[in-house]
Amino acid sequence: MFDVGFAEIFLLALIGLIVLGPEKLPGVARTVGGLVRKARTSWYSLRRSIEAELAEADVTAPIRDAAREMQDGLKEVDQTIRKAGDTIVDAAAGDKKENPEETDG
């Protein structure tokens, strides 16, 4: 998360020793360590939550793909049925032309 090396930590400890003194420095270090631990725990919890949400999104993507495939299949079936219906209508119109005595009326 933070790119802090040994030199930065040493410099902060030296400044803390000068500002706080040797009596208060261990207590402050413990407090800062606890806060860093809580922050790290919160960060990992947030990270796990985000990863869980992403995993859930990965599960729904195949479902959406399957729904799209089904819609495409239904469109193909609809087109096939329409073509078959047009063929039947054309065949019936051809029969009426061949047999003109069979008229409505």
N, CA, C and O atoms as a Tinker XYZ file with bonds, in Angstrom:
   420  protein
     1  N      0.834000   -1.177000    0.000000    73     2
     2  CA     0.000000    0.000000    0.000000    64     1     3
     3  C      0.882000    1.244000    0.000000    63     2     4     5
     4  O      0.823000    2.046000   -0.932000    81     3
     5  N      1.697000    1.409000    1.039000    73     3     6
     6  CA     2.632000    2.523000    1.082000    64     5     7
     7  C      4.011000    1.979000    0.803000    63     6     8     9
     8  O      4.360000    0.885000    1.248000    81     7
     9  N      4.788000    2.733000    0.075000    73     7    10
    10  CA     6.147000    2.301000   -0.240000    64     9    11
    11  C      7.098000    2.954000    0.765000    63    10    12    13
    12  O      7.730000    3.971000    0.477000    81    11
    13  N      7.183000    2.349000    1.944000    73    11    14
    14  CA     8.021000    2.884000    3.012000    64    13    15
    15  C      9.158000    1.906000    3.243000    63    14    16    17
    16  O      8.931000    0.732000    3.534000    81    15
    17  N     10.382000    2.395000    3.113000    73    15    18
    18  CA    11.543000    1.548000    3.311000    64    17    19
    19  C     12.118000    1.701000    4.707000    63    18    20    21
    20  O     11.570000    2.409000    5.552000    81    19
    21  N     13.238000    1.018000    4.929000    73    19    22
    22  CA    13.886000    1.039000    6.232000    64    21    23
    23  C     14.384000    2.432000    6.582000    63    22    24    25
    24  O     14.276000    2.852000    7.734000    81    23
    25  N     14.922000    3.150000    5.617000    73    23    26
    26  CA    15.461000    4.493000    5.881000    64    25    27
    27  C     14.362000    5.441000    6.369000    63    26    28    29
    28  O     14.594000    6.238000    7.278000    81    27
    29  N     13.161000    5.361000    5.769000    73    27    30
    30  CA    12.067000    6.226000    6.192000    64    29    31
    31  C     11.610000    5.879000    7.610000    63    30    32    33
    32  O     11.345000    6.769000    8.418000    81    31
    33  N     11.522000    4.591000    7.901000    73    31    34
    34  CA    11.110000    4.175000    9.247000    64    33    35
    35  C     12.142000    4.623000   10.276000    63    34    36    37
    36  O     11.775000    5.112000   11.344000    81    35
    37  N     13.415000    4.463000    9.971000    73    35    38
    38  CA    14.484000    4.882000   10.883000    64    37    39
    39  C     14.415000    6.388000   11.132000    63    38    40    41
    40  O     14.563000    6.837000   12.269000    81    39
    41  N     14.191000    7.165000   10.077000    73    39    42
    42  CA    14.096000    8.616000   10.223000    64    41    43
    43  C     12.899000    9.008000   11.092000    63    42    44    45
    44  O     13.012000    9.890000   11.942000    81    43
    45  N     11.749000    8.353000   10.880000    73    43    46
    46  CA    10.572000    8.628000   11.703000    64    45    47
    47  C     10.811000    8.254000   13.165000    63    46    48    49
    48  O     10.391000    8.986000   14.061000    81    47
    49  N     11.472000    7.137000   13.416000    73    47    50
    50  CA    11.775000    6.722000   14.786000    64    49    51
    51  C     12.718000    7.720000   15.452000    63    50    52    53
    52  O     12.541000    8.054000   16.623000    81    51
    53  N     13.705000    8.192000   14.722000    73    51    54
    54  CA    14.651000    9.172000   15.270000    64    53    55
    55  C     13.938000   10.484000   15.600000    63    54    56    57
    56  O     14.179000   11.056000   16.663000    81    55
    57  N     13.074000   10.968000   14.720000    73    55    58
    58  CA    12.312000   12.187000   14.979000    64    57    59
    59  C     11.381000   11.982000   16.172000    63    58    60    61
    60  O     11.243000   12.866000   17.017000    81    59
    61  N     10.738000   10.801000   16.239000    73    59    62
    62  CA     9.864000   10.492000   17.367000    64    61    63
    63  C     10.627000   10.455000   18.679000    63    62    64    65
    64  O     10.125000   10.917000   19.703000    81    63
    65  N     11.823000    9.916000   18.658000    73    63    66
    66  CA    12.649000    9.860000   19.859000    64    65    67
    67  C     13.015000   11.264000   20.318000    63    66    68    69
    68  O     13.002000   11.552000   21.514000    81    67
    69  N     13.336000   12.124000   19.384000    73    67    70
    70  CA    13.712000   13.495000   19.736000    64    69    71
    71  C     12.494000   14.270000   20.245000    63    70    72    73
    72  O     12.589000   14.976000   21.249000    81    71
    73  N     11.360000   14.145000   19.568000    73    71    74
    74  CA    10.170000   14.922000   19.938000    64    73    75
    75  C      9.517000   14.386000   21.199000    63    74    76    77
    76  O      9.192000   15.166000   22.094000    81    75
    77  N      9.315000   13.082000   21.298000    73    75    78
    78  CA     8.569000   12.502000   22.412000    64    77    79
    79  C      9.441000   12.127000   23.604000    63    78    80    81
    80  O      8.985000   12.155000   24.746000    81    79
    81  N     10.643000   11.791000   23.346000    73    79    82
    82  CA    11.520000   11.351000   24.431000    64    81    83
    83  C     11.446000    9.850000   24.593000    63    82    84    85
    84  O     10.523000    9.207000   24.095000    81    83
    85  N     12.421000    9.293000   25.292000    73    83    86
    86  CA    12.484000    7.836000   25.440000    64    85    87
    87  C     11.376000    7.250000   26.322000    63    86    88    89
    88  O     11.098000    6.054000   26.231000    81    87
    89  N     10.739000    8.059000   27.171000    73    87    90
    90  CA     9.696000    7.527000   28.057000    64    89    91
    91  C      8.385000    7.287000   27.304000    63    90    92    93
    92  O      7.730000    6.266000   27.516000    81    91
    93  N      8.002000    8.210000   26.434000    73    91    94
    94  CA     6.705000    8.123000   25.751000    64    93    95
    95  C      6.776000    7.357000   24.434000    63    94    96    97
    96  O      5.746000    6.895000   23.944000    81    95
    97  N      7.954000    7.211000   23.853000    73    95    98
    98  CA     8.088000    6.594000   22.535000    64    97    99
    99  C      7.542000    5.164000   22.466000    63    98   100   101
   100  O      6.850000    4.850000   21.497000    81    99
   101  N      7.815000    4.265000   23.447000    73    99   102
   102  CA     7.262000    2.900000   23.343000    64   101   103
   103  C      5.731000    2.867000   23.333000    63   102   104   105
   104  O      5.134000    2.082000   22.595000    81   103
   105  N      5.098000    3.713000   24.146000    73   103   106
   106  CA     3.624000    3.752000   24.174000    64   105   107
   107  C      3.054000    4.266000   22.858000    63   106   108   109
   108  O      2.064000    3.737000   22.352000    81   107
   109  N      3.680000    5.291000   22.311000    73   107   110
   110  CA     3.221000    5.832000   21.027000    64   109   111
   111  C      3.442000    4.808000   19.917000    63   110   112   113
   112  O      2.601000    4.654000   19.031000    81   111
   113  N      4.582000    4.106000   19.968000    73   111   114
   114  CA     4.862000    3.084000   18.953000    64   113   115
   115  C      3.816000    1.971000   19.014000    63   114   116   117
   116  O      3.370000    1.480000   17.976000    81   115
   117  N      3.419000    1.567000   20.237000    73   115   118
   118  CA     2.393000    0.547000   20.394000    64   117   119
   119  C      1.059000    1.027000   19.821000    63   118   120   121
   120  O      0.365000    0.278000   19.134000    81   119
   121  N      0.709000    2.275000   20.107000    73   119   122
   122  CA    -0.546000    2.847000   19.613000    64   121   123
   123  C     -0.540000    2.923000   18.089000    63   122   124   125
   124  O     -1.517000    2.559000   17.436000    81   123
   125  N      0.574000    3.401000   17.531000    73   123   126
   126  CA     0.679000    3.497000   16.069000    64   125   127
   127  C      0.627000    2.105000   15.448000    63   126   128   129
   128  O     -0.010000    1.911000   14.413000    81   127
   129  N      1.291000    1.136000   16.072000    73   127   130
   130  CA     1.248000   -0.240000   15.574000    64   129   131
   131  C     -0.162000   -0.799000   15.581000    63   130   132   133
   132  O     -0.561000   -1.484000   14.640000    81   131
   133  N     -0.925000   -0.514000   16.634000    73   131   134
   134  CA    -2.321000   -0.968000   16.705000    64   133   135
   135  C     -3.173000   -0.326000   15.629000    63   134   136   137
   136  O     -4.011000   -0.983000   15.011000    81   135
   137  N     -2.953000    0.973000   15.406000    73   135   138
   138  CA    -3.710000    1.659000   14.357000    64   137   139
   139  C     -3.368000    1.108000   12.974000    63   138   140   141
   140  O     -4.251000    0.934000   12.134000    81   139
   141  N     -2.091000    0.837000   12.742000    73   139   142
   142  CA    -1.685000    0.257000   11.452000    64   141   143
   143  C     -2.304000   -1.121000   11.280000    63   142   144   145
   144  O     -2.742000   -1.471000   10.185000    81   143
   145  N     -2.343000   -1.918000   12.368000    73   143   146
   146  CA    -2.946000   -3.248000   12.313000    64   145   147
   147  C     -4.437000   -3.148000   11.975000    63   146   148   149
   148  O     -4.941000   -3.905000   11.145000    81   147
   149  N     -5.142000   -2.206000   12.625000    73   147   150
   150  CA    -6.570000   -2.026000   12.336000    64   149   151
   151  C     -6.789000   -1.568000   10.892000    63   150   152   153
   152  O     -7.710000   -2.027000   10.217000    81   151
   153  N     -5.933000   -0.660000   10.432000    73   151   154
   154  CA    -6.058000   -0.184000    9.056000    64   153   155
   155  C     -5.811000   -1.321000    8.076000    63   154   156   157
   156  O     -6.520000   -1.445000    7.077000    81   155
   157  N     -4.817000   -2.147000    8.353000    73   155   158
   158  CA    -4.518000   -3.279000    7.471000    64   157   159
   159  C     -5.666000   -4.280000    7.469000    63   158   160   161
   160  O     -6.032000   -4.802000    6.416000    81   159
   161  N     -6.235000   -4.551000    8.640000    73   159   162
   162  CA    -7.371000   -5.472000    8.725000    64   161   163
   163  C     -8.568000   -4.935000    7.943000    63   162   164   165
   164  O     -9.245000   -5.680000    7.233000    81   163
   165  N     -8.817000   -3.643000    8.082000    73   163   166
   166  CA    -9.918000   -3.026000    7.332000    64   165   167
   167  C     -9.659000   -3.110000    5.833000    63   166   168   169
   168  O    -10.570000   -3.385000    5.052000    81   167
   169  N     -8.419000   -2.874000    5.439000    73   167   170
   170  CA    -8.071000   -2.931000    4.020000    64   169   171
   171  C     -8.288000   -4.331000    3.462000    63   170   172   173
   172  O     -8.851000   -4.485000    2.378000    81   171
   173  N     -7.844000   -5.359000    4.195000    73   171   174
   174  CA    -8.032000   -6.732000    3.730000    64   173   175
   175  C     -9.511000   -7.110000    3.694000    63   174   176   177
   176  O     -9.945000   -7.844000    2.806000    81   175
   177  N    -10.280000   -6.612000    4.652000    73   175   178
   178  CA   -11.714000   -6.884000    4.659000    64   177   179
   179  C    -12.379000   -6.251000    3.440000    63   178   180   181
   180  O    -13.200000   -6.884000    2.776000    81   179
   181  N    -12.029000   -5.022000    3.153000    73   179   182
   182  CA   -12.569000   -4.345000    1.977000    64   181   183
   183  C    -12.155000   -5.074000    0.706000    63   182   184   185
   184  O    -12.955000   -5.233000   -0.216000    81   183
   185  N    -10.919000   -5.510000    0.663000    73   183   186
   186  CA   -10.422000   -6.226000   -0.511000    64   185   187
   187  C    -11.182000   -7.529000   -0.728000    63   186   188   189
   188  O    -11.564000   -7.853000   -1.853000    81   187
   189  N    -11.399000   -8.281000    0.362000    73   187   190
   190  CA   -12.166000   -9.529000    0.253000    64   189   191
   191  C    -13.592000   -9.258000   -0.221000    63   190   192   193
   192  O    -14.140000  -10.016000   -1.021000    81   191
   193  N    -14.180000   -8.188000    0.270000    73   191   194
   194  CA   -15.537000   -7.837000   -0.135000    64   193   195
   195  C    -15.592000   -7.510000   -1.625000    63   194   196   197
   196  O    -16.498000   -7.957000   -2.329000    81   195
   197  N    -14.636000   -6.741000   -2.098000    73   195   198
   198  CA   -14.599000   -6.390000   -3.520000    64   197   199
   199  C    -14.359000   -7.625000   -4.367000    63   198   200   201
   200  O    -14.991000   -7.787000   -5.411000    81   199
   201  N    -13.457000   -8.502000   -3.938000    73   199   202
   202  CA   -13.199000   -9.732000   -4.687000    64   201   203
   203  C    -14.434000  -10.617000   -4.735000    63   202   204   205
   204  O    -14.691000  -11.268000   -5.747000    81   203
   205  N    -15.206000  -10.648000   -3.644000    73   203   206
   206  CA   -16.440000  -11.440000   -3.625000    64   205   207
   207  C    -17.456000  -10.860000   -4.604000    63   206   208   209
   208  O    -18.143000  -11.608000   -5.301000    81   207
   209  N    -17.554000   -9.544000   -4.660000    73   207   210
   210  CA   -18.471000   -8.904000   -5.610000    64   209   211
   211  C    -18.051000   -9.198000   -7.045000    63   210   212   213
   212  O    -18.895000   -9.459000   -7.901000    81   211
   213  N    -16.759000   -9.156000   -7.304000    73   211   214
   214  CA   -16.278000   -9.458000   -8.653000    64   213   215
   215  C    -16.522000  -10.911000   -9.017000    63   214   216   217
   216  O    -16.867000  -11.222000  -10.157000    81   215
   217  N    -16.342000  -11.800000   -8.052000    73   215   218
   218  CA   -16.613000  -13.217000   -8.310000    64   217   219
   219  C    -18.092000  -13.420000   -8.621000    63   218   220   221
   220  O    -18.444000  -14.219000   -9.489000    81   219
   221  N    -18.956000  -12.697000   -7.912000    73   219   222
   222  CA   -20.388000  -12.791000   -8.180000    64   221   223
   223  C    -20.705000  -12.271000   -9.574000    63   222   224   225
   224  O    -21.550000  -12.831000  -10.272000    81   223
   225  N    -20.033000  -11.205000   -9.980000    73   223   226
   226  CA   -20.235000  -10.665000  -11.325000    64   225   227
   227  C    -19.764000  -11.666000  -12.374000    63   226   228   229
   228  O    -20.359000  -11.770000  -13.446000    81   227
   229  N    -18.687000  -12.409000  -12.066000    73   227   230
   230  CA   -18.202000  -13.422000  -12.996000    64   229   231
   231  C    -19.204000  -14.558000  -13.145000    63   230   232   233
   232  O    -19.253000  -15.205000  -14.191000    81   231
   233  N    -19.997000  -14.806000  -12.121000    73   231   234
   234  CA   -21.002000  -15.863000  -12.187000    64   233   235
   235  C    -22.179000  -15.411000  -13.049000    63   234   236   237
   236  O    -22.758000  -16.220000  -13.774000    81   235
   237  N    -22.535000  -14.144000  -12.980000    73   235   238
   238  CA   -23.691000  -13.676000  -13.731000    64   237   239
   239  C    -23.384000  -13.480000  -15.212000    63   238   240   241
   240  O    -24.302000  -13.503000  -16.032000    81   239
   241  N    -22.131000  -13.292000  -15.570000    73   239   242
   242  CA   -21.773000  -13.093000  -16.983000    64   241   243
   243  C    -22.149000  -14.303000  -17.845000    63   242   244   245
   244  O    -22.741000  -14.110000  -18.907000    81   243
   245  N    -21.835000  -15.540000  -17.442000    73   243   246
   246  CA   -22.256000  -16.686000  -18.263000    64   245   247
   247  C    -23.778000  -16.808000  -18.372000    63   246   248   249
   248  O    -24.294000  -17.270000  -19.390000    81   247
   249  N    -24.484000  -16.400000  -17.340000    73   247   250
   250  CA   -25.947000  -16.459000  -17.397000    64   249   251
   251  C    -26.454000  -15.476000  -18.448000    63   250   252   253
   252  O    -27.357000  -15.796000  -19.220000    81   251
   253  N    -25.866000  -14.277000  -18.473000    73   251   254
   254  CA   -26.252000  -13.303000  -19.495000    64   253   255
   255  C    -25.924000  -13.821000  -20.891000    63   254   256   257
   256  O    -26.717000  -13.659000  -21.818000    81   255
   257  N    -24.751000  -14.446000  -21.042000    73   255   258
   258  CA   -24.373000  -15.001000  -22.344000    64   257   259
   259  C    -25.360000  -16.080000  -22.787000    63   258   260   261
   260  O    -25.751000  -16.127000  -23.953000    81   259
   261  N    -25.761000  -16.940000  -21.859000    73   259   262
   262  CA   -26.720000  -17.992000  -22.192000    64   261   263
   263  C    -28.064000  -17.392000  -22.587000    63   262   264   265
   264  O    -28.714000  -17.887000  -23.508000    81   263
   265  N    -28.487000  -16.335000  -21.904000    73   263   266
   266  CA   -29.749000  -15.681000  -22.254000    64   265   267
   267  C    -29.670000  -15.082000  -23.653000    63   266   268   269
   268  O    -30.625000  -15.168000  -24.425000    81   267
   269  N    -28.526000  -14.474000  -23.980000    73   267   270
   270  CA   -28.352000  -13.920000  -25.328000    64   269   271
   271  C    -28.404000  -15.017000  -26.377000    63   270   272   273
   272  O    -29.030000  -14.847000  -27.424000    81   271
   273  N    -27.753000  -16.141000  -26.108000    73   271   274
   274  CA   -27.775000  -17.263000  -27.045000    64   273   275
   275  C    -29.192000  -17.790000  -27.237000    63   274   276   277
   276  O    -29.582000  -18.136000  -28.352000    81   275
   277  N    -29.960000  -17.851000  -26.153000    73   275   278
   278  CA   -31.344000  -18.309000  -26.267000    64   277   279
   279  C    -32.172000  -17.343000  -27.112000    63   278   280   281
   280  O    -32.989000  -17.771000  -27.927000    81   279
   281  N    -31.958000  -16.032000  -26.917000    73   279   282
   282  CA   -32.686000  -15.052000  -27.714000    64   281   283
   283  C    -32.322000  -15.172000  -29.188000    63   282   284   285
   284  O    -33.192000  -15.071000  -30.053000    81   283
   285  N    -31.039000  -15.388000  -29.480000    73   283   286
   286  CA   -30.616000  -15.579000  -30.870000    64   285   287
   287  C    -31.263000  -16.833000  -31.459000    63   286   288   289
   288  O    -31.716000  -16.830000  -32.604000    81   287
   289  N    -31.299000  -17.906000  -30.659000    73   287   290
   290  CA   -31.936000  -19.139000  -31.121000    64   289   291
   291  C    -33.415000  -18.945000  -31.384000    63   290   292   293
   292  O    -33.949000  -19.461000  -32.366000    81   291
   293  N    -34.084000  -18.197000  -30.506000    73   291   294
   294  CA   -35.510000  -17.932000  -30.715000    64   293   295
   295  C    -35.733000  -17.104000  -31.973000    63   294   296   297
   296  O    -36.712000  -17.323000  -32.687000    81   295
   297  N    -34.854000  -16.169000  -32.255000    73   295   298
   298  CA   -34.970000  -15.373000  -33.483000    64   297   299
   299  C    -34.817000  -16.267000  -34.707000    63   298   300   301
   300  O    -35.546000  -16.114000  -35.687000    81   299
   301  N    -33.867000  -17.200000  -34.650000    73   299   302
   302  CA   -33.675000  -18.121000  -35.772000    64   301   303
   303  C    -34.904000  -18.995000  -35.975000    63   302   304   305
   304  O    -35.331000  -19.217000  -37.108000    81   303
   305  N    -35.472000  -19.490000  -34.881000    73   303   306
   306  CA   -36.676000  -20.320000  -34.974000    64   305   307
   307  C    -37.820000  -19.500000  -35.552000    63   306   308   309
   308  O    -38.563000  -19.989000  -36.403000    81   307
   309  N    -37.969000  -18.260000  -35.102000    73   307   310
   310  CA   -39.021000  -17.388000  -35.613000    64   309   311
   311  C    -38.848000  -17.156000  -37.110000    63   310   312   313
   312  O    -39.821000  -17.206000  -37.864000    81   311
   313  N    -37.628000  -16.905000  -37.539000    73   311   314
   314  CA   -37.372000  -16.686000  -38.971000    64   313   315
   315  C    -37.680000  -17.947000  -39.776000    63   314   316   317
   316  O    -38.240000  -17.865000  -40.869000    81   315
   317  N    -37.321000  -19.100000  -39.244000    73   315   318
   318  CA   -37.587000  -20.358000  -39.935000    64   317   319
   319  C    -39.093000  -20.587000  -40.067000    63   318   320   321
   320  O    -39.577000  -21.015000  -41.115000    81   319
   321  N    -39.823000  -20.297000  -38.991000    73   319   322
   322  CA   -41.279000  -20.475000  -39.036000    64   321   323
   323  C    -41.901000  -19.509000  -40.045000    63   322   324   325
   324  O    -42.812000  -19.882000  -40.785000    81   323
   325  N    -41.411000  -18.275000  -40.074000    73   323   326
   326  CA   -41.953000  -17.302000  -41.037000    64   325   327
   327  C    -41.663000  -17.737000  -42.471000    63   326   328   329
   328  O    -42.526000  -17.617000  -43.341000    81   327
   329  N    -40.458000  -18.240000  -42.724000    73   327   330
   330  CA   -40.117000  -18.713000  -44.066000    64   329   331
   331  C    -40.998000  -19.896000  -44.459000    63   330   332   333
   332  O    -41.469000  -19.976000  -45.594000    81   331
   333  N    -41.221000  -20.819000  -43.512000    73   331   334
   334  CA   -42.077000  -21.974000  -43.805000    64   333   335
   335  C    -43.503000  -21.517000  -44.087000    63   334   336   337
   336  O    -44.163000  -22.041000  -44.985000    81   335
   337  N    -43.978000  -20.534000  -43.312000    73   335   338
   338  CA   -45.318000  -20.009000  -43.555000    64   337   339
   339  C    -45.407000  -19.340000  -44.915000    63   338   340   341
   340  O    -46.398000  -19.513000  -45.624000    81   339
   341  N    -44.385000  -18.576000  -45.291000    73   339   342
   342  CA   -44.370000  -17.938000  -46.613000    64   341   343
   343  C    -44.363000  -18.990000  -47.718000    63   342   344   345
   344  O    -45.030000  -18.818000  -48.738000    81   343
   345  N    -43.620000  -20.070000  -47.525000    73   343   346
   346  CA   -43.560000  -21.148000  -48.513000    64   345   347
   347  C    -44.930000  -21.792000  -48.675000    63   346   348   349
   348  O    -45.358000  -22.088000  -49.791000    81   347
   349  N    -45.612000  -22.005000  -47.560000    73   347   350
   350  CA   -46.951000  -22.609000  -47.618000    64   349   351
   351  C    -47.917000  -21.676000  -48.332000    63   350   352   353
   352  O    -48.718000  -22.123000  -49.153000    81   351
   353  N    -47.848000  -20.384000  -48.027000    73   351   354
   354  CA   -48.732000  -19.415000  -48.683000    64   353   355
   355  C    -48.443000  -19.361000  -50.172000    63   354   356   357
   356  O    -49.366000  -19.315000  -50.984000    81   355
   357  N    -47.157000  -19.368000  -50.538000    73   355   358
   358  CA   -46.787000  -19.356000  -51.955000    64   357   359
   359  C    -47.287000  -20.615000  -52.660000    63   358   360   361
   360  O    -47.779000  -20.550000  -53.787000    81   359
   361  N    -47.158000  -21.761000  -51.987000    73   359   362
   362  CA   -47.628000  -23.019000  -52.583000    64   361   363
   363  C    -49.139000  -22.990000  -52.762000    63   362   364   365
   364  O    -49.652000  -23.464000  -53.776000    81   363
   365  N    -49.848000  -22.446000  -51.799000    73   363   366
   366  CA   -51.313000  -22.376000  -51.909000    64   365   367
   367  C    -51.710000  -21.424000  -53.027000    63   366   368   369
   368  O    -52.679000  -21.683000  -53.740000    81   367
   369  N    -50.984000  -20.338000  -53.190000    73   367   370
   370  CA   -51.283000  -19.391000  -54.276000    64   369   371
   371  C    -50.987000  -20.035000  -55.619000    63   370   372   373
   372  O    -51.711000  -19.786000  -56.583000    81   371
   373  N    -49.949000  -20.852000  -55.715000    73   371   374
   374  CA   -49.630000  -21.563000  -56.944000    64   373   375
   375  C    -50.701000  -22.567000  -57.303000    63   374   376   377
   376  O    -51.005000  -22.733000  -58.484000    81   375
   377  N    -51.294000  -23.254000  -56.315000    73   375   378
   378  CA   -52.389000  -24.202000  -56.554000    64   377   379
   379  C    -53.606000  -23.488000  -57.105000    63   378   380   381
   380  O    -54.293000  -24.020000  -57.978000    81   379
   381  N    -53.884000  -22.296000  -56.613000    73   379   382
   382  CA   -55.050000  -21.541000  -57.089000    64   381   383
   383  C    -54.846000  -21.115000  -58.533000    63   382   384   385
   384  O    -55.811000  -21.045000  -59.294000    81   383
   385  N    -53.619000  -20.830000  -58.923000    73   383   386
   386  CA   -53.353000  -20.443000  -60.311000    64   385   387
   387  C    -53.490000  -21.634000  -61.243000    63   386   388   389
   388  O    -53.957000  -21.488000  -62.372000    81   387
   389  N    -53.081000  -22.833000  -60.775000    73   387   390
   390  CA   -53.176000  -24.033000  -61.600000    64   389   391
   391  C    -54.609000  -24.510000  -61.730000    63   390   392   393
   392  O    -54.973000  -25.056000  -62.772000    81   391
   393  N    -55.426000  -24.325000  -60.723000    73   391   394
   394  CA   -56.829000  -24.752000  -60.722000    64   393   395
   395  C    -57.719000  -23.515000  -60.590000    63   394   396   397
   396  O    -58.164000  -23.204000  -59.486000    81   395
   397  N    -57.986000  -22.810000  -61.674000    73   395   398
   398  CA   -58.782000  -21.573000  -61.562000    64   397   399
   399  C    -60.245000  -21.828000  -61.225000    63   398   400   401
   400  O    -60.912000  -20.906000  -60.757000    81   399
   401  N    -60.791000  -23.046000  -61.440000    73   399   402
   402  CA   -62.181000  -23.282000  -61.143000    64   401   403
   403  C    -62.435000  -23.315000  -59.627000    63   402   404   405
   404  O    -63.587000  -23.210000  -59.206000    81   403
   405  N    -61.402000  -23.457000  -58.806000    73   403   406
   406  CA   -61.559000  -23.449000  -57.348000    64   405   407
   407  C    -61.363000  -22.023000  -56.844000    63   406   408   409
   408  O    -60.280000  -21.657000  -56.387000    81   407
   409  N    -62.401000  -21.242000  -56.932000    73   407   410
   410  CA   -62.318000  -19.869000  -56.469000    64   409   411
   411  C    -63.262000  -19.671000  -55.307000    63   410   412   413
   412  O    -64.214000  -20.429000  -55.121000    81   411
   413  N    -62.991000  -18.659000  -54.542000    73   411   414
   414  CA   -63.854000  -18.349000  -53.398000    64   413   415
   415  C    -65.096000  -17.641000  -53.906000    63   414   416   417
   416  O    -65.052000  -16.896000  -54.885000    81   415
   417  N    -66.146000  -17.875000  -53.258000    73   415   418
   418  CA   -67.262000  -17.070000  -53.598000    64   417   419
   419  C    -68.498000  -17.706000  -53.732000    63   418   420
   420  O    -69.500000  -17.053000  -54.026000    81   419
